[in-house]
Amino acid sequence: MVVLIACEESQTICKEFRKLGHEAYSCDLQNCSGGHPEWHIKADVTTLLNDYFDLVIFHPTCKYITNSGVRWLYSEPERFDKLNKACEFFNLRNKFNSPHVVTENPIPHKFAVNNDFNPIGKYNQIIQPYQFGHLEKKATCLWLKNLPKLIETKNVFLEMMQLPYKERSKIHYCSPGPEREKIRSKTYIGIAEAIAVQYSNYIIGSYSHTDAIDLSN
């Protein structure tokens, strides 16, 4: 498959698809930090909307959409304009030239879900790192186009709950600084592996099924 991971500089998901033999590319305005610039497209993702991909994994900016930042809407009136633009960018998910798209973001607030200009709509699934082998909590929502819900691979919830609260929720207690936003938006390796394996199997299986039907005719 040809796979695009849009708005990814870490290449965490890109590398998992490459391990499976797919032609995967990360794309971001920043240089990649994953060590494989040959797999990275440094560009505005809007320039790739007409290019065909078998699968797109989209990580739009969550700063103005996430529920954790909703309080700023009341103290910074101009933030509503930024929210509208963020929702417009988020809804590029409907414009990618791909039959399969998964969009991920933290839990959104109601002003994004039901935005007057560009509603992002309700997510299809919420996943947690502890469902994929990580002793941490961080709710991540998935908006799915022609894809099934992810199946947890290693649930370590009970082990995680034995840890101090700040340790199992350390992403939320990340220290302020220039790298804070990048750290808080990181993709956990267990989730990246599940995305690569499960969506590869689903899409390739769908293609194989279609070919079988065509041959029988």
For each residue, the residues with C-beta under 8 A, 3 or more apart:
1: 17 22 23 54 55 200 203 204
2: 22 23 24 52 53 54 55
3: 14 17 22 23 24 25 53 54 55 56 57
4: 24 25 27 48 51 53 55 56 57 96 98
5: 8 11 13 14 17 24 25 26 27 56 57 59
6: 27 45 48 56 57 58 59 60 96
7: 27 28 45 58 59 60 61
8: 5 11 12 13 14 26 27 28 57 59 187
9: 26 28 30 31 32 33 34 40 182
10: 26 32 33 34 186 187
11: 5 8 14 15 26 32 33 34 35 36 39 40
12: 8 15 16 34 186 187 189 192
13: 5 8 16 17 24 26 57 187 192 195 196
14: 3 5 8 11 17 18 24 25 26 34 36 39 40
15: 11 12 18 19 24 34 36 39 192
16: 12 13 19 20 189 192 193 195 196 197
17: 1 3 5 13 14 20 22 24 196 200
18: 14 15 21 22 24 36 39
19: 15 16 196
20: 16 17 196 197 200
21: 18
22: 1 2 3 17 18 196 200
23: 1 2 3
24: 2 3 4 5 13 14 15 17 18 39
25: 3 4 5 14 39 40 41
26: 5 8 9 10 11 13 14 32 34 39 40 41
27: 4 5 6 7 8 40 41 42 43 45 48
28: 7 8 9 32 40 42 45
29: 42 43 44
30: 9 33 42
31: 9 37 40 42
32: 9 10 11 26 28 35 36 37 39 40 42
33: 9 10 11 30
34: 9 10 11 12 14 15 26 39 40
35: 11 32
36: 11 14 15 18 32 39 40
37: 31 32 40
38:
39: 11 14 15 18 24 25 26 32 34 36
40: 9 11 14 25 26 27 28 31 32 34 36 37
41: 25 26 27 48
42: 27 28 29 30 31 32
43: 27 29 47 48
44: 29 47
45: 6 7 27 28 48 49 58 92
46: 49 92
47: 43 44
48: 4 6 27 41 43 45 51 96
49: 45 46 92 95 96 97
50: 97
51: 4 48 97
52: 2 97 98
53: 2 3 4 56 96 97 98
54: 1 2 3 98 99 100 203
55: 1 2 3 4 98 100 101 102 199 203
56: 3 4 5 6 53 93 96 98 100 101 102
57: 3 4 5 6 8 13 101 102 104 195
58: 6 7 45 92 93 96 101 102 103 104
59: 5 6 7 8 103 104 105 185 187
60: 6 7 65 86 89 90 92 93 103 105
61: 7 64 65 86 89
62: 65 66 105 106 108 185
63: 66 69 86 181
64: 61 69 79 82 83 85 86 112
65: 60 61 62 83 86 87 90 105 106 108 109 112 120
66: 62 63 69 70 105 106 107 108 109
67: 70 106 107 108 109
68: 106 107
69: 63 64 66 72 73 109
70: 66 67 73 109 111
71: 74 75
72: 69 75 76 79
73: 69 70 76 79 80 83 109 111
74: 71
75: 71 72
76: 72 73 79
77: 80
78: 81 82
79: 64 72 73 76 82 83
80: 73 77 83 84 111
81: 78 84 85
82: 64 78 79 85 86
83: 64 65 73 79 80 86 87 111 112 115
84: 80 81 87 88 115 116 117 118
85: 64 81 82 88 89
86: 60 61 63 64 65 82 83 89 90 112
87: 65 83 84 90 91 112 115 117 118 119 120
88: 84 85 91 92 117 118
89: 60 61 85 86 92
90: 60 65 86 87 93 103 105 112 118 120
91: 87 88 94 95 118 120
92: 45 46 49 58 60 88 89 95 96
93: 56 58 60 90 96 101 103 143 145
94: 91
95: 49 91 92
96: 4 6 48 49 53 56 58 92 93 101
97: 49 50 51 52 53
98: 4 52 53 54 55 56 101
99: 54 145 146
100: 54 55 56 145 146 147 199 203
101: 55 56 57 58 93 96 98 144 145 146 147
102: 55 56 57 58 142 143 144 145 147 195 199
103: 58 59 60 90 93 142 143
104: 57 58 59 140 141 142 143
105: 59 60 62 65 66 90 108 123 140 141 143
106: 62 65 66 67 68 138 139 140 141
107: 66 67 68 123 126 139 141
108: 62 65 66 67 105 112 113 120 123 141
109: 65 66 67 69 70 73 112 113
110: 113 114
111: 70 73 80 83 114 115
112: 64 65 83 86 87 90 108 109 115 119 120
113: 108 109 110 119 120 121 122
114: 110 111 119
115: 83 84 87 111 112 118 119 120
116: 84 119
117: 84 87 88
118: 84 87 88 90 91 115
119: 87 112 113 114 115 116
120: 65 87 90 91 108 112 113 115 143
121: 113 143
122: 113
123: 105 107 108 126 141 142 143
124: 142 143 144 149
125: 141 142 144 149 150
126: 107 123 139 140 141 142
127: 131 132 139 140 142 150 152 191
128: 131 132 137 138 139 140 157
129: 132 133 134 135 136 137 138 188 190 191
130: 133 134 135 136 137 155 156 157 160 168
131: 127 128 152 153 154 155 157
132: 127 128 129 152 153 154 188 190 191 193 194
133: 129 130 153 154 156 190
134: 129 130 156 188 190
135: 129 130 156 159 160 163 167 168
136: 129 130 160 168 169 170 171 188
137: 128 129 130 160 168 169 171
138: 106 128 129 169 171 172 188
139: 106 107 126 127 128
140: 104 105 106 126 127 128 191
141: 104 105 106 107 108 123 125 126
142: 102 103 104 123 124 125 126 127 149 150
143: 93 102 103 104 105 120 121 123 124
144: 101 102 124 125 147 148 149
145: 93 99 100 101 102
146: 99 100 101
147: 100 101 102 144 199 202
148: 144 198 202
149: 124 125 142 144
150: 125 127 142 191 194 195 198
151: 194 198
152: 127 131 132 155 194
153: 131 132 133 190 193 194
154: 131 132 133 190
155: 130 131 152
156: 130 133 134 135 159 160
157: 128 130 131 160 161
158: 161 162
159: 135 156 162 163
160: 130 135 136 137 156 157 163 168
161: 157 158 168
162: 158 159
163: 135 159 160 167 168
164: 167 168
165: 168 169
166: 169 170 173
167: 135 163 164 170
168: 130 135 136 137 160 161 163 164 165
169: 136 137 138 165 166 172 173
170: 136 166 167 173 174
171: 136 137 138 174 183 184
172: 138 169 184
173: 166 169 170
174: 170 171 180 183 184
175: 180
176: 180
177: 180
178:
179: 182 183
180: 174 175 176 177 183 184
181: 63 184 185
182: 9 179 185 186
183: 171 174 179 180 186
184: 171 172 174 180 181
185: 59 62 181 182
186: 10 12 182 183
187: 8 10 12 13 59 191 192
188: 129 132 134 136 138 191 192
189: 12 16 192 193
190: 129 132 133 134 153 154 193 194
191: 127 129 132 140 150 187 188 194 195
192: 12 13 15 16 187 188 189 195 196
193: 16 132 153 189 190 196 197
194: 132 150 151 152 153 190 191 197 198
195: 13 16 57 102 150 191 192 198 199
196: 13 16 17 19 20 22 192 193 199 200
197: 16 20 193 194 200 201
198: 148 150 151 194 195 201 202
199: 55 100 102 147 195 196 202 203
200: 1 17 20 22 196 197 203 204
201: 197 198 204 205
202: 147 148 198 199 205 206
203: 1 54 55 100 199 200 206 207
204: 1 200 201 207 208
205: 201 202 208 209
206: 202 203 209 210
207: 203 204 210 211
208: 204 205 211 212
209: 205 206 212 213
210: 206 207 213 214
211: 207 208 214 215
212: 208 209 215 216
213: 209 210 216 217
214: 210 211 217
215: 211 212
216: 212 213
217: 213 214
